[in-house]
Amino acid sequence: MQQYEGKNKEQFVHGVFSTIAHRYDLMNTILSFNRDKHWRRFTVKKTGLTPGGTALDVACGTGMLSIELARAIGNSGRVVGLDFCENMLEIAKGNIEKTPYQKTIELVQGNALALPFPDNTFDCATIGLALRNVPDVEKCISEMRRVVKPGGRVVSLELAKPSAPVFKQLYYLYFEQLVPLLGKMGVGKDGPYQWLPNSLKVFPHQSVIRDIFTKVGLQGAVYYELTGGIVAVHVGTK
C-alpha cells in the first residue's frame, strides 16, 4: 500500500476528490447504508450550537454537514464551509442552492492546515469524514481550536476502527473488498475508492485522536462510537 505525506498527500487527495465529486454524496449514502445522515445530525448536536450561532465546517466537501449546521443555527446564524477542492465546492454550491440556507452558508476555498480566519471567530468548528485525509492531523485540530471562541467546541466525525469480534471481521471484509468494487461501479474508475480502506488503515485509533484533542489544548475531550464503532465523533472544548 502506497503512503503519502505532506504535499504529496495533499496533491493525491485533491486528485481523488476532484475525480469523485460528482458521485460523492450518492456513494456516501450507499456505502454507509444511509447512516451518513444520522452521523451528521449527531455531530451537529454535539457542537452545542443554538440559533444565531456561527460555525466553521472544515473540509466541507459537498456541503452536507454545512447544511446540517445551518439547520441548527437558522437564518440568523452563519456557517462558513471551507475546502481546498474546487470540484467539491462546486457540488456544495449546487446542494446549498436547493435549501433555504443560501444566505446562511458561505463557501471558501482554503487549506485546513492554515485556516484564513482570525483567532476566536466561531462558536464551533467541525470536520466531517475528512480528518484522515489531511497531511497533519494535529495541525488541523490545532487550527480548528485556534479559530473557535473560548467555550466553543471542536467536533470531528470520522471513520473509526470497530473492536467487536465478528462484526469487526465482517466490517473489514466489506470495507477492504466490496467498497473499492462498489466505488469503481459508482464513479466508473478504478482507484479512487481504494483510498478509503487504505486511508483508514494508517489513521490512528479513535483513542489516539482523543489524546491529540487533549494535546492541542481542548478540554474534556471525548469520543462517541456510532453504528458499531465504524465511525467516531470526537468533541473537545476550548
C-alpha positions as CSV (number, residue, x, y, z in Angstrom):
1,M,0.0,0.0,0.0
2,Q,1.5,3.3,-1.0
3,Q,1.5,6.0,1.6
4,Y,1.5,9.8,1.1
5,E,2.8,12.5,3.4
6,G,2.8,16.3,3.3
7,K,2.4,18.0,0.0
8,N,2.3,14.6,-1.8
9,K,-0.7,13.5,0.3
10,E,-2.4,16.9,-0.3
11,Q,-2.0,16.6,-4.1
12,F,-3.1,13.0,-4.1
13,V,-6.2,13.6,-2.0
14,H,-7.1,16.7,-4.2
15,G,-6.9,14.4,-7.2
16,V,-9.1,11.7,-5.6
17,F,-11.9,14.1,-4.6
18,S,-11.8,16.0,-7.9
19,T,-12.5,12.7,-9.6
20,I,-15.3,11.5,-7.3
21,A,-17.0,14.9,-6.5
22,H,-19.9,14.3,-8.9
23,R,-20.9,11.0,-7.2
24,Y,-19.6,11.7,-3.7
25,D,-23.0,12.2,-1.9
26,L,-24.6,9.2,-3.6
27,M,-21.7,6.9,-2.8
28,N,-21.6,8.1,0.8
29,T,-25.3,7.1,1.2
30,I,-24.8,3.8,-0.5
31,L,-21.6,2.8,1.3
32,S,-22.9,3.8,4.7
33,F,-26.3,2.1,4.2
34,N,-27.9,5.5,4.5
35,R,-26.4,6.1,8.0
36,D,-24.4,9.2,7.0
37,K,-27.4,11.4,7.6
38,H,-27.7,10.2,11.1
39,W,-24.0,10.7,11.7
40,R,-24.2,14.3,10.6
41,R,-27.2,15.0,12.8
42,F,-25.4,13.5,15.8
43,T,-22.3,15.6,15.0
44,V,-24.2,18.8,14.9
45,K,-25.9,18.0,18.2
46,K,-22.5,17.7,19.8
47,T,-21.5,21.2,18.7
48,G,-23.8,22.8,21.2
49,L,-24.9,25.3,18.5
50,T,-28.0,27.4,19.1
51,P,-30.0,29.7,16.7
52,G,-27.9,32.7,15.6
53,G,-24.6,30.9,16.2
54,T,-21.5,30.8,14.0
55,A,-19.8,27.6,12.7
56,L,-16.9,26.7,10.5
57,D,-17.1,23.4,8.6
58,V,-13.5,22.5,7.7
59,A,-13.0,20.3,4.5
60,C,-16.7,20.8,3.9
61,G,-16.7,18.8,0.7
62,T,-20.1,18.8,-0.9
63,G,-21.6,20.8,1.9
64,M,-23.9,18.3,3.5
65,L,-22.6,18.9,7.1
66,S,-22.6,22.6,6.4
67,I,-26.3,22.4,5.6
68,E,-27.0,20.4,8.8
69,L,-25.1,23.1,10.8
70,A,-27.3,25.8,9.1
71,R,-30.4,23.9,10.2
72,A,-29.2,24.2,13.8
73,I,-28.5,28.0,13.7
74,G,-31.2,29.2,11.4
75,N,-31.2,32.2,9.1
76,S,-29.8,34.5,11.8
77,G,-26.6,32.5,12.1
78,R,-23.6,32.0,9.8
79,V,-21.8,28.9,8.5
80,V,-18.6,29.0,6.6
81,G,-17.7,25.9,4.6
82,L,-14.1,25.6,3.7
83,D,-12.5,23.1,1.2
84,F,-9.4,23.0,-1.0
85,C,-11.1,21.2,-3.9
86,E,-12.9,23.3,-6.4
87,N,-14.9,20.4,-7.8
88,M,-16.3,19.6,-4.3
89,L,-17.1,23.3,-3.7
90,E,-19.0,23.4,-7.0
91,I,-21.1,20.4,-5.9
92,A,-21.6,22.1,-2.5
93,K,-22.9,25.2,-4.2
94,G,-25.5,23.2,-6.0
95,N,-26.6,21.4,-2.9
96,I,-26.9,24.6,-0.9
97,E,-29.0,26.2,-3.7
98,K,-31.6,23.5,-3.1
99,T,-32.0,24.6,0.6
100,P,-33.3,27.7,2.4
101,Y,-29.8,28.5,3.6
102,Q,-28.2,30.1,0.7
103,K,-27.7,33.4,2.6
104,T,-26.6,31.5,5.8
105,I,-23.8,29.4,4.3
106,E,-20.6,30.9,2.7
107,L,-18.2,28.7,0.8
108,V,-14.5,29.5,0.9
109,Q,-11.6,27.7,-0.9
110,G,-8.8,27.3,1.6
111,N,-6.3,25.0,3.4
112,A,-7.4,23.1,6.6
113,L,-3.8,23.5,7.9
114,A,-3.8,27.3,7.6
115,L,-7.3,28.5,8.2
116,P,-7.8,32.0,6.8
117,F,-9.6,33.4,9.9
118,P,-8.6,35.3,13.0
119,D,-8.4,33.6,16.4
120,N,-11.7,33.2,18.4
121,T,-14.0,33.7,15.4
122,F,-16.5,30.9,15.5
123,D,-18.8,29.2,18.1
124,C,-17.7,25.8,16.8
125,A,-15.6,24.2,14.1
126,T,-16.4,20.8,12.6
127,I,-14.8,18.4,10.2
128,G,-16.7,15.5,8.6
129,L,-15.1,12.4,7.2
130,A,-12.0,14.3,6.2
131,L,-9.6,14.3,9.2
132,R,-7.8,11.2,7.9
133,N,-7.2,13.0,4.6
134,V,-5.2,15.9,5.9
135,P,-1.4,15.8,5.9
136,D,-1.1,16.7,9.5
137,V,-3.9,15.7,11.9
138,E,-2.6,17.6,14.9
139,K,-2.0,20.8,13.0
140,C,-5.6,20.6,11.6
141,I,-7.1,20.2,15.0
142,S,-4.9,22.9,16.5
143,E,-6.0,25.3,13.7
144,M,-9.7,24.5,14.4
145,R,-9.1,25.2,18.1
146,R,-7.4,28.5,17.3
147,V,-10.4,29.9,15.3
148,V,-13.0,28.8,17.9
149,K,-14.1,31.2,20.6
150,P,-13.3,30.3,24.3
151,G,-16.0,27.9,25.4
152,G,-16.7,26.8,21.8
153,R,-16.3,23.2,20.6
154,V,-14.2,21.4,18.0
155,V,-16.1,18.4,16.6
156,S,-14.8,15.7,14.3
157,L,-16.9,13.0,12.5
158,E,-14.6,10.3,11.1
159,L,-14.3,6.7,10.2
160,A,-13.1,4.6,13.1
161,K,-11.9,1.1,14.0
162,P,-14.5,-1.2,15.5
163,S,-13.4,-3.6,18.1
164,A,-16.4,-6.0,18.5
165,P,-15.4,-9.6,17.5
166,V,-17.1,-11.0,14.3
167,F,-18.6,-7.6,13.5
168,K,-15.0,-6.2,13.2
169,Q,-14.0,-9.0,10.7
170,L,-17.2,-8.6,8.7
171,Y,-16.8,-4.8,8.5
172,Y,-13.2,-5.0,7.3
173,L,-14.1,-7.6,4.7
174,Y,-16.8,-5.3,3.4
175,F,-14.6,-2.2,3.6
176,E,-11.5,-3.7,2.0
177,Q,-13.1,-5.9,-0.6
178,L,-16.5,-4.6,-1.5
179,V,-16.1,-0.8,-1.1
180,P,-13.5,-0.4,-3.8
181,L,-15.6,-2.5,-6.1
182,L,-18.8,-0.5,-5.4
183,G,-16.8,2.7,-5.7
184,K,-15.5,1.6,-9.1
185,M,-19.0,0.9,-10.3
186,G,-20.2,4.2,-8.9
187,V,-17.6,6.5,-10.4
188,G,-16.6,4.5,-13.4
189,K,-13.0,4.4,-12.5
190,D,-10.7,2.1,-10.6
191,G,-8.6,3.6,-7.8
192,P,-10.3,6.5,-6.0
193,Y,-12.3,4.3,-3.6
194,Q,-9.3,2.1,-2.9
195,W,-8.1,5.2,-1.0
196,L,-10.9,4.8,1.5
197,P,-9.8,1.5,3.2
198,N,-6.1,2.4,2.7
199,S,-6.6,5.8,4.5
200,L,-8.3,4.1,7.4
201,K,-5.5,1.5,7.8
202,V,-2.9,4.2,8.6
203,F,-5.3,6.5,10.5
204,P,-4.9,6.5,14.3
205,H,-7.4,4.7,16.6
206,Q,-10.1,6.9,18.0
207,S,-8.5,6.9,21.4
208,V,-5.3,8.4,19.9
209,I,-7.3,11.1,18.2
210,R,-8.9,11.9,21.5
211,D,-5.4,12.3,23.0
212,I,-4.5,14.7,20.2
213,F,-7.5,16.8,21.0
214,T,-6.2,17.0,24.6
215,K,-2.6,17.7,23.4
216,V,-3.6,20.8,21.4
217,G,-5.4,22.2,24.5
218,L,-9.0,21.1,24.1
219,Q,-10.8,20.4,27.4
220,G,-12.9,17.4,28.2
221,A,-12.0,15.6,25.0
222,V,-14.3,12.6,24.5
223,Y,-15.5,10.4,21.6
224,Y,-18.7,8.6,20.7
225,E,-18.7,5.5,18.6
226,L,-21.7,5.1,16.2
227,T,-23.0,2.2,14.2
228,G,-21.0,-0.4,15.9
229,G,-17.9,1.7,16.1
230,I,-17.4,2.2,12.3
231,V,-17.4,6.0,12.9
232,A,-16.5,8.1,15.9
233,V,-17.5,11.6,16.8
234,H,-14.8,13.5,18.8
235,V,-15.6,16.6,20.9
236,G,-13.4,19.0,22.7
237,T,-14.0,22.4,24.3
238,K,-11.7,25.4,24.0
